[in-house]
Amino acid sequence: MFDVPQMQNNLRGLWVEAMVCEILGSGWKHTGGDWAAWDIERQDGLRVEVKQSAMQQSWGTTSGPPRFGIAAAKGHYPDGKTYIANASGCRLADIYIFAWHDGQDQREVSEWIFHVVDAKLLPNGQKSLGLRAIQKLTQPVTASTLRSRIMKMRNERP
C-alpha cells in the first residue's frame, strides 16, 4: 500500500505523519488516530497537526491548486473512548506542518517540502487554506531542516 510512487490520499496522510514523526526524532510520538485533534505530540505537550497534499495523485495529476484543511476540531477523544467537546472553538494543535509533494516518488523524503506555521497565525474560522496563502505565512523547509525549524518556533512562542 505504501510502496508505490503515488499513494492513495487516505494512505499518504498516514505515511506523511509517520515520516514527520521520524524526522522530529526522540521525544515525539504519533498521536493521530481515530478522531484525534492533532497528529504528533512532544513529551512536553507541544501538539503538531500534519496536513499534506501532492501534485501527483494515484489517479493522475491534480488540476487545481492544493488546499489544506485547517478547521478547528469540534472535539476529540483523548483516550480513544471519551469525547471532549472543544468549547473554545480554537484549533487544538499548536503548530501546523503543511507537507507538499511536487516530485515523482512520494516515498522519497527529499522530494517533500514543508511549511511550518504557528496555529495562532492561521485565519480564525477558516476551514481550508491554499498553498499560496501558506507560502505568504512562512518560508518552506526541507526534511533535513524541519526539526530545527520546529525547535526554533517553540523557542519563539510566548
C-alpha positions as CSV (number, residue, x, y, z in Angstrom):
1,M,0.0,0.0,0.0
2,F,2.8,2.4,0.8
3,D,5.4,1.1,-1.6
4,V,4.2,2.9,-4.7
5,P,5.4,6.2,-6.1
6,Q,1.9,7.8,-5.8
7,M,-0.1,6.7,-2.8
8,Q,-3.8,6.9,-2.3
9,N,-4.9,10.1,-0.5
10,N,-6.0,8.3,2.7
11,L,-2.9,6.3,2.9
12,R,-0.5,9.1,2.0
13,G,-1.7,11.1,5.0
14,L,-0.7,8.3,7.4
15,W,2.7,7.9,5.7
16,V,3.5,11.6,5.9
17,E,2.5,11.7,9.6
18,A,4.9,8.8,10.3
19,M,7.6,10.4,8.1
20,V,7.4,13.7,10.0
21,C,7.4,11.9,13.4
22,E,10.5,10.1,12.4
23,I,12.2,13.3,11.2
24,L,11.4,15.0,14.5
25,G,13.0,12.2,16.4
26,S,13.1,11.2,20.0
27,G,10.7,12.8,22.4
28,W,7.9,12.8,19.9
29,K,5.1,10.3,19.4
30,H,2.4,9.8,16.8
31,T,-0.9,10.5,18.4
32,G,-3.0,10.8,15.3
33,G,-5.7,8.1,15.3
34,D,-9.4,7.9,15.0
35,W,-10.9,11.3,15.9
36,A,-7.6,12.7,17.1
37,A,-7.3,16.5,17.1
38,W,-3.6,16.5,16.4
39,D,-1.1,14.1,14.9
40,I,2.2,14.3,16.8
41,E,2.9,15.4,20.3
42,R,6.2,16.1,22.0
43,Q,6.8,14.9,25.6
44,D,6.3,18.4,26.9
45,G,2.9,18.7,25.4
46,L,3.6,20.6,22.2
47,R,1.0,19.5,19.6
48,V,1.5,19.3,15.9
49,E,-1.1,18.8,13.2
50,V,0.3,17.5,9.8
51,K,-1.5,18.3,6.6
52,Q,-0.4,17.0,3.2
53,S,-1.1,17.2,-0.5
54,A,0.6,16.2,-3.7
55,M,0.6,17.2,-7.3
56,Q,0.6,13.5,-8.5
57,Q,-2.3,11.5,-7.3
58,S,-2.9,7.8,-7.5
59,W,-5.5,8.6,-10.2
60,G,-3.3,11.1,-12.2
61,T,-2.2,14.7,-11.9
62,T,-4.3,17.1,-9.9
63,S,-5.6,20.1,-11.9
64,G,-6.4,22.5,-9.2
65,P,-4.2,24.3,-6.7
66,P,-3.7,22.5,-3.4
67,R,-5.8,23.2,-0.4
68,F,-5.3,22.1,3.2
69,G,-8.0,21.6,5.8
70,I,-7.5,23.9,8.9
71,A,-10.9,23.8,10.5
72,A,-10.8,23.6,14.3
73,A,-11.9,20.2,15.7
74,K,-15.3,20.2,17.3
75,G,-13.9,17.9,19.9
76,H,-11.7,14.9,20.3
77,Y,-11.2,11.5,22.1
78,P,-8.1,11.8,24.2
79,D,-8.3,8.1,25.4
80,G,-10.0,6.8,22.2
81,K,-13.3,6.4,24.1
82,T,-14.3,9.6,25.9
83,Y,-15.4,12.6,23.8
84,I,-14.4,16.0,24.9
85,A,-16.0,18.9,23.1
86,N,-13.8,21.8,22.0
87,A,-15.8,24.6,23.8
88,S,-13.2,27.2,22.9
89,G,-13.6,26.7,19.1
90,C,-9.9,27.2,18.8
91,R,-7.5,24.9,17.0
92,L,-6.2,22.3,19.4
93,A,-2.7,21.9,17.8
94,D,0.0,24.4,18.5
95,I,1.8,24.1,15.2
96,Y,0.7,23.0,11.7
97,I,3.0,21.4,9.2
98,F,1.9,21.6,5.6
99,A,3.7,19.0,3.6
100,W,3.7,19.4,-0.2
101,H,4.9,17.0,-2.8
102,D,5.6,18.1,-6.4
103,G,8.0,15.3,-7.4
104,Q,7.8,11.8,-8.8
105,D,8.0,9.5,-5.9
106,Q,6.2,10.3,-2.6
107,R,8.3,7.7,-0.8
108,E,11.4,9.9,-1.2
109,V,11.6,12.2,1.8
110,S,13.9,14.6,0.0
111,E,11.1,15.4,-2.6
112,W,8.8,16.8,0.1
113,I,8.7,20.4,1.2
114,F,7.3,21.6,4.5
115,H,5.7,24.8,5.6
116,V,5.6,25.2,9.4
117,V,3.0,27.6,10.8
118,D,2.1,28.6,14.3
119,A,-1.6,27.8,14.7
120,K,-2.2,31.4,16.0
121,L,-1.3,32.7,12.6
122,L,-4.0,30.7,10.7
123,P,-7.1,32.7,9.9
124,N,-9.8,32.3,12.6
125,G,-13.0,30.5,11.4
126,Q,-11.5,29.4,8.1
127,K,-11.8,25.8,7.1
128,S,-9.1,25.5,4.5
129,L,-6.1,27.3,3.2
130,G,-4.4,27.2,-0.2
131,L,-0.7,26.7,-0.7
132,R,-0.1,30.3,-1.9
133,A,-1.7,31.7,1.3
134,I,0.5,29.3,3.3
135,Q,3.6,30.5,1.4
136,K,2.8,34.1,2.5
137,L,2.9,33.0,6.1
138,T,6.3,31.2,6.1
139,Q,9.2,30.0,4.0
140,P,9.5,26.3,3.1
141,V,11.9,24.0,4.7
142,T,13.2,20.6,3.7
143,A,13.2,17.4,5.6
144,S,16.8,18.0,6.7
145,T,15.8,21.3,8.3
146,L,12.3,20.5,9.6
147,R,13.3,19.6,13.1
148,S,15.4,22.7,13.6
149,R,12.5,24.9,12.3
150,I,10.1,23.3,14.8
151,M,12.6,23.8,17.7
152,K,13.2,27.4,16.7
153,M,9.4,28.0,16.6
154,R,9.0,26.5,20.0
155,N,11.6,28.9,21.4
156,E,9.8,31.9,19.7
157,R,6.3,31.0,21.0
158,P,5.2,33.1,24.0
